[in-house]
Amino acid sequence: MLEHNATHIGAFFDMDRTLLRDSSGRLYLRYLRQTGRLSRRSWLVITYQVGRYLLGLVDFPALMARLTATVGDAEEAEAWQISCEWFTAMLRHYITDAARQQVRWHQDQGHHVAIVSAATPFAVAPVARDLGLDGRYLATQLEAVQGRFTGRCVPPVCFGQGKVLLATSYAAEHGLDLQHSYFYSDSHDDLPLLEAVGHPVAVNPNRKLARIARTRGWPVMYFY
């Protein structure tokens, strides 16, 4: 029997290292290198920018803006084609069985399941489709004009407080009550949205999130 008002309950999932057992960004770069679509120079530029982010020298929105600039003037249609090929060849193998089971459990309860990820739609959309979510996802949008990327992101970037803004708007649009909803994430970077829902769940948590989960009594799950 479905729980009361189940259709008003959301089950939001982070993607990288939550639904997936690795970072989609890392996998995408690996795929581009393997298929000869990424030059050594571009690889080094991207690695440098990611390194600065990991050292705390730039925040995530700034990182996304700089990485997006590397695809400036590229064609959106080509990006979708590569996305499809990449998912089939590599990405789908990184969706964990445990993640599939947890998504299916929420679907069986009548909950509205969606992905909320800092990644772009080129990574998130095929994962959502494979999980039967029918386009139910929030992601970092890349600005495109007449089918070509401008090198800018569409604000807000789906990260940190930006996830809360987007999820709140999404919940209102779909009649969901965040106070009775779930959010699954592996990282303390998602603390704003974890705190915004009634049922935060730490999945494969990094050290800081694991400590926070223990302190606050949040459930901890391992998908891989």
Beta strands, then each sheet from edge to edge (+ up, - down):
strand 1: 10-13
strand 2: 112-116
strand 3: 137-138
strand 4: 141-145
strand 5: 148-154
strand 6: 182-185
strand 7: 199-203
strand 8: 220-221
sheet 1: 3+ 2+ 1+ 6+ 7+ 8+
sheet 2: 4+ 5-
end
